[in-house]
Amino acid sequence: MAVNASAVKELREKTGAGMLDCKKALEEANGDLTKAVEVLREKGLAAAANKAGRIATEGVVESYIHAGGRIGVLVEVNCETDFVAKTDQFRDFVRDIAMHIAASNPRYVRREEVPQEEIEKEKEILKAQALNEGKPEKIVEKMVEGRIGKFYEEFCLLDQSFIKDPDKTISTLINEKISTIGENISLRRFVRFELGEGLEKKEDNFYEEVMSQVKQ
């Protein structure tokens, strides 16, 4: 069933779970907010809300260098204690995030970081596309909003599908890890370097190359 944005927002405020997770939970619960909360709790996502406000100033800065040194990633992921930051479980988790960034090349960590002017420009392009496709004016705005969601999924790290498990977003992955380790986790920032970036060069498929390493 179709889920309206206000219901998704309300569920997110109640649970602290990600937007996409809230939308899926509401769809599974046929729009019933109470049942949707239960769905998120069963998946271990709502539990993360209780920890979301806690200060996370420890953590690690992890690196991932693609074979041959053609892509490099640095990512900072915070947790609450130095004890957790030093565990293999946490470090392996952060390495997976760094590898994901290398493969998926996000521009931002979260939706709120996308400049408003970029969103407005994208909306103009999407509106023109819809009109050129012959779509009726009255449904174009709804189509644009839907397609903007795809924009976030492509360029915002927390909205992207995890390369090792496409059924989960990075936001979902973080919430699951919060539930597992019992501490708040914050994906703070990242930087990604690609050899020759900005220079004219032949097209390389780095996503497939990174994925081939994941499967080894």
Beta strands, then each sheet from edge to edge (+ up, - down):
strand 1: 58-65
strand 2: 71-79
strand 3: 161-162
strand 4: 165-169
strand 5: 186-194
sheet 1: 1+ 2- 5+
sheet 2: 3+ 4-
end
